Amino acid sequence: MNRRRLQANIARYSGRNWGFYADAARGKRHKLKGILPPAWEGTPMSDEAVKQRVCFVVMGFGKKTAYTKDHKPRVLDLDATYKAVIRPAVESQGFRCVRGDEMLNSGMIDTRMYEMLLRADLVIADISTGNINAVYELGVRHALRPLSTIIMQEDQAAFHFDLSHITTFVYRHLGEDIGSQEATKKSAALAELIRTLKETPTRDSPVYEYLKGLQEPVMSEEDYAEMLTVIEEKGDGLAQEIAKGKAAMKASDFAAAIEAFANARAIITKKPEGDESAGQSDAEYVTQQLALATYKSKQPSKVKALEEGLEIIGTLNPNSSNDLETLGITGAIRKRLWLFEAQRPHLDKAIEYYERGFNLQRDYYNGENYAVCLEMRADEQADEDEAAYDRLTAKKTRKKIIELLTPLFESADIAERPDRVWMHATMANCLFALKHDEEAKVHEKKFKELADADWMLATYEEGKRAVLKQHA
């Protein structure tokens, strides 16, 4: 492969200049003498060899809050990135794909993580959310290996630490998730990048770029083979429990969802025997889903389920959190406790959480619920001015939501947005509240066509009743 083709293949997918990586393709392998592993010096990897090679994926899991370049928070579904973009691309090139959370489930943290960062033939690090573990592990990889590390980042995510000068593979999320067309496009692009690196190994570690004489460490084949066997035997548990939980939620089987997410949470928080520093991974997503399933279950009673859900979500410190999902779920629980118990502190707290979620990123879900709760509080206000203020703020909030959502519905990629079901639900309720009933019915119809779980329909009807009660 000549220099021009190598640069074109890689730069086309990253949008940045790969510069010095072309040296290897231009035949200057003598520059990498003693740095390239022996199997990589002189000849590219064969397809037969690649079938046994391993790609280690460094990233968080579940839904995480990321910050844009202008410091605005947004939620990204990292599982969607892994399943729709990374894993298909990696496996299409004959690599065995191992993700960091799979190692977490196998009970092997720290020591084994370092071993994987050293021995994996390819490492892909997604740093979109600025996860400190992912960035640290990327740094360790750069220190251990001169070659075959790919950095990924969502296109609106802010650069973290001193990484802005390093070539990054960029992809785009739509809402929380990644659209099917974008996933197909970027997975193919990533596969081509992997194929290019496989055929022409190139130096991508800034450590080895600047410290020319640095020699990489080695590890015995026996230890590595044993580690991979353990990971493959035990490593799917966390992913399986999360998948079970998602499927149960879709089927409105909340008891099964609680069991699955509780199992996942236990896996995440478990420390390997004798390891005092391991196992404390970022568990927000699983905890959020466990709290959601718990309060939706209404068991052993509606109030008890809400109280248990509040206790679970409380471990994520909603009073100081800026995570939109945490704020939305905590607000929902507090709102329902207010409806059952009529204790004003629950309503005030719900307003606090929903308001923060809306103001952080003009999040439509938090915004509509903020408006609903403001109207509930207006009915309780002894001061007429305070009541008028709450109602006016609710009205202005809904108008802002409509202003925000309207261009999204008109965009070319609306069909790709996985959250459009809730966009329609929110739009319908905002329009009903503002007496635009015919427009509201259009969005309501589309919501019902897209909703694929009974609990989603029940949640929408509950919200609609609250709106119509205020605006009858």
Secondary structure as UniProt FT lines:
FT   HELIX           3..14
FT   HELIX           19..21
FT   HELIX           22..25
FT   TURN            26..27
FT   HELIX           29..32
FT   TURN            33..35
FT   HELIX           38..40
FT   HELIX           47..50
FT   TURN            51..52
FT   STRAND          54..58
FT   STRAND          63..68
FT   TURN            69..70
FT   STRAND          73..77
FT   HELIX           78..81
FT   HELIX           82..86
FT   HELIX           87..92
FT   TURN            93..94
FT   STRAND          96..99
FT   HELIX           100..105
FT   TURN            106..107
FT   HELIX           111..119
FT   STRAND          122..126
FT   TURN            128..129
FT   HELIX           132..144
FT   STRAND          149..154
FT   TURN            155..156
FT   TURN            161..162
FT   TURN            164..165
FT   STRAND          169..171
FT   TURN            175..176
FT   HELIX           180..199
FT   HELIX           206..210
FT   TURN            212..213
FT   HELIX           221..234
FT   TURN            235..236
FT   HELIX           237..250
FT   TURN            251..252
FT   HELIX           254..269
FT   TURN            273..274
FT   HELIX           284..297
FT   HELIX           302..314
FT   TURN            315..316
FT   TURN            318..320
FT   HELIX           324..341
FT   HELIX           344..361
FT   HELIX           364..380
FT   HELIX           384..410
FT   TURN            412..413
FT   HELIX           414..416
FT   TURN            418..419
FT   HELIX           420..433
FT   TURN            434..435
FT   HELIX           437..450
FT   HELIX           454..470
//
